[in-house]
Amino acid sequence: MYRYLVNSLLFFCCAAGLINRNNNIIAASSVKTSALVRQLLAADDVHVPPNADQPGQPVRVNVGLQVAGVQHDRSESDLLILHGFLDLRWENSRLAWDPLQHHNITAVRLPADRVWVPDMTLYNSYDARSGVLPADRTLVLVYASGNVLWIPRVAFPLSCNTTQNTAGDKVHCAIKLASWTYDASQIDLRTWGDITHRHDYSNLYSSRDSSYRIIDSTAVRNEVSYSCCPQAYPSIDITFTARSAAVSPLRLAWAAFILNSLLIIIR
């Protein structure tokens, strides 16, 4: 009995030592990353673009859009809500580091409201409050090279034109995305992977519970000047056509035919 108690005591001591050692390893690893995160947050300025002191070198922001669904707004019959994610990528030299000097850490996540992010806005939003991207409670992925990836979730209220035909309702919608304050000398918007200022968004899809299916879309980079400001402001203008996702009569007839055939076989 005495030997059993001694062996049990030794076992628990060893187990406690191993657990404490593992916790120390995890804590040490977290400390290294936390130190780097604090360093990066201290180096950046949420109010100043990365290239502010380099005239003629605006921050290039690549803009992509992934649509999850297009649905009718329950409160407004002629209003559509586009649900999806924006894919925003840019480079911030203030957030770059040498992995060899930081324990081979190659990427970190930082709060979007504590680093500089482009103030992208939906200019033709039906509701002005829903046109601005929320930076709080989201994270940006930052690589050692200084490349930043931000994928905020969006719900854009849009007023679209509707046409009706035998194939079902179609809607034609436009999305105008641009910075609210930065002109072309400070920020350069491009469609993601863009070379010729045009990009094919025909691969946009909608979820099964969506009211519409996107069947055609394009995106073009434009620049426009306003009466208040002589500078040119770049924008990404996306247009898309969507068809009602309601079941077509042909599909209903085909389903009825299959059901009748099964009933005949069962009988």
N, C-alpha and C positions, 0 to 999 in steps of 0.2 A: 504493500500500500504506500509506504514511504517513497519507494523508488518510482511508483506511478505518479505521485504528486510532484516529485522532482522533475521527472521527464516532461510532465504537462507544463510546469512552470518554465522550463527551458524552451519548450516549443512556443509558448505564448510570447516569451521575451524575444525570441528570434523573429517571430511573425511581426511583432510590434516594430522591431528594428528595420525589417524589410519595408513595412508600410511607411515608416517615417522616412526611410531613404528614398522611396519612390515619390513621396510628397515633396521632399526637398528637391528632387530632380525636376518635377513639374513646376514647383515654385520658381526655381532658378531659371527655367526656360521661359516662364511667363514674365519674370522680371526683365529679361533681355528684350522681349518684344514690347513690354510696357515702356521701357526706357526709350526705345526707338520711336514709339508712338508719341510720347511726350515731346521728343526732339522735333518731330515733323510738325506737330500741331503748333509748337512755338515758332517754327520757321515760316509758316504760311500766314497769309492775311486774307480773311474772308472778303474784304472790301477792295482788294487790289488784284487785277489780273496778273498772271505770272510774267507776261512780257510787257508790263506797263512802262518799264524804263528802256525799252528797245523800240524806238520809232520805226514804223514800217514793217514790223514783225508781229502781226496780230496772232492771238491764240487761235489755232485751228481746232474747231470742234466738229467731230464727225457725228452726224445725227442719223439714227435708225429708228424704226418704229415696228413693233410687233403687236398686232391686233389680236386680242383674245375674244372679242365679241362686239356686235353692234346691235343695240336693243332700243326699243321705244321707251321714252320716258313716261312713267305712269301718270305724271301730273300734267304733261303737255303732249297732246296727240301728234303734233307736227315736229316734235323734238326728238332727236336720236342721241343716245349716249354711246360713245366709243370707249370700250374698256381695253386696256393694253399696257404696254411698257415702252418707254423711250430708252434707246440705247445711245448713250452719250459718251464719247471718248475724246480725251485731249491730253496734252502733255504739260506738266507743271514741274519745272526744274527745281523749284523750292522743296519738292517732295521726293527728290531723288537721293539715293544713298548707295554706298559701296557695300554689297553683301559680305565681302571678306572682312570688313571692319565691324560688322554687326552680326556675327555668329551665323553667317550664311542665310539670314532671313531675306527672302526674295519678294515677299508681298505682305501687306498689312491692310486691315480694314479701319477706316477712319469715319467719324461722324460727318455726314454731309453738311451739317450746319456749322462746322468748325473749320472747314477748308473752303477755298474759293471754288465755286461751281458756277457755270453759266446760268444767267437768270432767264432761262427759256420760258417763253410765254405763248399761249395760244391766242393769237391776235383776234381771230374771228370767233371767239367763244361766245355762246349764247348767254352764258352767265360769267361775268367778269371775275367772280370769286373762284371759279373752277378753272380759270385759264392759267394760273400761276402754279409752277411745280412746287410741291412741298419738299423742303430740304430737311425738316425735322424728322427724327425717328427713322432715318434711312442711313445707309452706309455707302461709302465709295470704296472701291477696291483699288489700291495704289501699289504699283510695282516699283522695284528698285530703280528702274530706268526713269521714273517720274511719270510714266503713263498712268492715267486715271480712267477708271471705268465706273460709270454711274448709271444704274438702271432703275429709275423711279417708276412706280406704278401710276397710271393716269386714268382719268375718267373724263373725257372731253364731251361736253354738251354741244351738239351741232344742229344747226338748222339747215336741212337739205331739201333739194328739189325732188319731187316724186313724180314718176310717170307710171301709167298703168297700161298693160297689154295682156294678151291671152296667156303669156308665160308667167304672169304674176307682177307684183309691184317691183319697181326699180327705184332706187334712190341714188342721187348724184351729190356727193359731198366734197367739201374742200376744207383743208387744214392748213393754216398758215402759222408756222413756228418761227419765232425770232427772239432775239434778245430785247429786253425792254429798255435797256439803257446804253448798251455798247454798240458803237457804230463799226463800220467795216475796217477802220484803222486799228481797232482794239480786238475784234473777234471776227473770225472767218468761219462761217457755217458751211459745211459740205455734207452731202448725203454719204452715208457710211460706205466706204470703198469707192467713192466717186472719183472719176478721172475726167469725164467729159461734161460735168455739171448736170448729168441726168442719171437717173437710177430707176430700174424696173422693180416696182413693189408688187408685182403680180403674184408673188408667193405669200402674200398676207392671207391668213386664214381666220376663220371664226369658229368658236366653240359650238358644240351641238345644241346648246340651249340658246344660241344667239337668234335674234329675230331675222337677221339678214346674213347672207353669204357674200363676201367680197368676190367679184368676178373680174375686176379690172382696176388697175391703179398705176399712177405715175408720180414721180417726185422731181421737182425742178428747183434749182437754186436761183434766186432772184435778188436784186438790189433795188431799193426804193428810197427816195428822199421825201421828207415831209415838210409841210409849210413852216413848222416850228424850228426845224433843224436842217441846215444845208448839207450835212454829211449823208453819205449813203449808208443804209442799214440793210445787211444781208438777211435773207429769210429762206426757209425751206417750205415750198408750197406743194402739198400733197393733195391729189384729187383721186377719188375712187368711186366706183360704181358697185352697188350691192343689190342683190336680188332677194326678194322675200324668201325666207326659209320654210314657208308653209309647204305642206305636202302637195304635190301637183296632182291633178285628176288622173294622169296616166299612171302614176305610182299607185294611187288608190285602186284603179281598175285592175292593175297587175296583182295587187295584194288580194283583191276580191277573187280573182281568177284562181290564184294559188289556194286560197281558203276553200273555194268550191270544189277544187280538184281533190283536196285532202278529205273533204266530207264524202265525196263519191267513193274514194278508195276505202274509207272506214266502213261505209255501208256495204 
